[in-house]
């Protein structure tokens, strides 16, 4: 039986995942929507073969794409769920959602889910990477994505949240070349985010919405008030050591070493390298950091 829930999946060339993961989503609800950024692989064919509704819209960033979906995709269910193309639900989570969703009081407007990350087929249990708690299910009239280039979360206009017991899985099937290309792209947006914290050139999220997840609140506070104030490059080294040693990332073995080093050090070091270059260009060309980001990276 389908539940009173619409799942939104944002896609761009995700055929490697959809054939395997999309049927799992359909096992929870028949109301699955793909918002596609003009894929040129088999993404659309797979979706249509499974009778999934497809909308196409030019991609700017994840936040704007999700909010566009909420505004334009004719969602008729009471609840909405965001699911990435490389994520899937465990059978236990599907069962839990079925059992609990319809019986929730009106005061509950958001559900916090626990994400379990797999890398090269291995569960990354340590280094602060489990559980990652995220609002991924919310009442249609209560939630949106905050307007950020990176590290965006679902924010609620009203109500309370509850945390579900079971996990959903993040398991990307692409190779490391794809992974490093993606994180190179992400690093530019992360640099924008950190520079915005420093210079304040982008408006904050409307006060009508709040970051209701305490774990995300704590991480955001630490990023803005501690990590963001540390010296460039030193903070990447300190963060990796904190994750790998004090948060026991070394217990994740060789594959875990690759994950924690690339995601916890290399990526952060690359972000700082881009910040250094952007600020250098701003000084050299006698322009604002905001102008450099707009002219060189198209970010504003």
N, C-alpha and C positions, 0 to 999 in steps of 0.2 A: 504494500500500500504506500502511495506517495504521501509525503508529509507536506504541511503548509509552509513550504520553504522553496525559494528560488536560489540556485547556485549560479554565481557569476564567475566566469573564467576568462581572463584576458589572454589573448594569444597572438603570437607572431612566429610562424614556422615551428609549430609544436607537434608535428606528426609523430615524432619519436616517443612522445608521452601519451598523446590522446588515445591511440589505439589500445593502450594498456590501462590507462587510468580513468578515461571518460566513462566506460561502463560501470565502474565502481561508484562514481557520482550518481549515475542514473539508477543505481540500486537503492539510493536514498530517496530521490525525488525525480519525477519526470520533468520538472521545471528547471532545466539547465540551459543557460544562455552563454554563448560565446561572443565576446566582443573582440573582433579580429582586426589587426593592423595591417591588412592587405598581404596576407601570407602568400608565398609562391611555391609552397610545397604541398603536401597532401592534407594539410590541416582541415580545409573546408570540406573536402570529400569525406574524410572520416566523420566529421561532425554531422554532415547531412545524411550519411549512411545510418547514423544512429538517431535520426530525427531530432537533432538538437537545433534549436533556434540560433541563427547566426546573424549578427549585426557587424557592419564594418565601419570603422571610424579611425581617422588619422591619429597616430599616437604622439602625444607630447610628453607625458610622464604617467606613471601608474596612478597617481592621485586623480589627475584630471580625467583619465580614461575610466576609472571606476565611477567617479561622480557623474560622468556623462552617461554611463550605463544606468545608474540609478534614476536619472532624469528622463531618459529617452527609450528605455527598453520595455515599457508597458508591463511592469512587474505587478502581478495581481495577488501574490501571496502575502501573508502577514509578516513573514520572516525572510531575511536575505542572508546569504552566506557568500563570502569571498574565498575562492580556492584558486591557487596558482596552477598552471598547467602541469607542473612537475610535482604536484602534491596529490595525495589520495587519502581516503578515510579508512581506518581500520574497521573490521567487522564489529568490534566492541563499541567503537564510537557511533557507528550507524545505529546499532541497537539502542544505545543510550539516548541519542537524539530522538529516535522514534518514541521511546518511553517517556521522555521528559518534556518535549517541546510544547505540546498542546496543553499540558497541565500547569504551565508557569503562570504566576500572578501577573497582573497588568503592570506592576511596579518593576518587573524584570524586563529590561529592554536590550540587554546585551549578554552574550555567552562567551566566556573565555575558554579557549581551547589550548591544549598543550601540543606543541610541535616537536616532533622527533626527527632529527636530521640524519640522513644516511649519506656517506661519501665512499665511493668505490665499493659499494655494497655493505659498508660497515656503519653501524650505529655509533654516532659521536655522542658518547654518554657524559664526557667530562669537559673541563675547560670552560665551564659556565654555559654550555650549549644545550643542556637538558635539565629541566624542561624550559622551553621558550614559550611564554604565555602570551596569547594574542586574542583580542576580540575579533572573532571571525564570523559570528552569527549575531544579527541584531534585528530589531523590529524595523520594518521598512521606513517608518516615519521618524525614527529616532537616531539614525546613524549616517555618517558620511566619512569619506577619507579626508584627513587634514591636508591642507594645501602645502605640500613640501616636495622638493625634488628628490629627496632621499630619506629613508627611515620613516616613511609615512605610516600612520596607524589609523584605525577606525576610531572616531570620536563620537560621543553620544551627546545629544541635546538635552536628555532628561533620563531619569530612571536609574536603576541599579543593575549590577551584573552578578552572575553566578559562574562558578568554574566547573566545567565538566571533568569527569574522572579520567576518561580515556583519550588516547592520542590520535593525531593525524600525522601522516608521514610526508616529509620533504625528501624526495630521492630523484635528483636530476640524473638523467641517463646519458648526457653528452660527455665528450672527452675533455681532457684538461686544457687543450688548446681553446676550445669553446669557453670553458670556465674562466680562463685568464683574460680572454677577449671581453667577456661580459663584465668582469670585475675592473678591467681598465676603463670601460664605459662608466661603471658605477662610481669609480674613484673621482671622476670629474664632478658628478653630482654631489658626492660626499664633500669634496672640496668646497663647492658652492654652499653647502649646508653649514660647514664650519666657518667659512668666511662671512656668511650671513649672521651667524652668532656673534662674530667679532665686530662687524660693521653695521648690522641692522638695516640692510637695504630692502628687505622683503617684509611685508606685513605679516603679523602673527595670525594664527587661526582665530576665527571669530570666537568671542567669549560665549556665544550661545552654545558652543560645543566644548566638551571636556575630554581629556585623556583619562578614561575611567579605570584603566588597567594599572594597578600599583607597580608591577614590575616594570612596565614601560615608563611610568612616571619617574621611577628611581633611575633608570638607565638614562633618560633624557636629562635629568638634573645633573648626573655625574658627567655626562658628555659636555654639557654647556658650562658647568661651573667648576669642573676639575680637569677633565681630559683636554678640553678646548683651550685651557689656559697654560698647559704645559708647553715647554719648548718643542718646536718642530723636530721630528725624527727621534728625539729621546722618548717621546710619549709612545711611539710605535714599539720601541724596544721594551719599555716598561710594561705596556699592555700585553705583549706576547709573553713575557716572563711571568706576569701575574696569571695569565690564563694557563700557560703550559706547566708551571711549577706549583703555584699556590692553589689553583683550581684543578690540579691533577690531570691536566691535558695529556701528560706523558703516559697515562694509563690507557690511552686509546691506541697505542702501538704505532707501527710505521705509517699506516694510512692516516692515523690521527696526527702524527707529526707533520705530514704533508698538509693536512687540512689546517691545523692550527698555525703553522708557519705561513702558509700562503694567505689565509683569511685573517689571521691575527697580527702578522708582521708585514709581509710583502705588500698587501693591499693598503694597510695604514701608512707604510713608508711611501708608497706611490701617491696617496692622497696628499701627504705633506710635501712631496716633491712638486706637485701641481700647485699647491698653495704658494710655495716659494717662487715658482715661475710667474704665477699670476700677479703677485705683489711686486715682483721685480719689473714685470712689463708695465704695471700701473705707474711705478716710479719713473721708469725709463721714458715712457710716452706721455708722462704728465696727465694721466687720466685716472679716473676713479676705478676701484676694483670692480664695481658694478659695470662700468663701461667695458672693461676688458672681458668680463664674463659674457656680456651680450655680444660683443664684436667677434671674439675668438671662439666661443663655445655655443653661442645661441641660447644661453641661459639667462632668464630674467624673471 
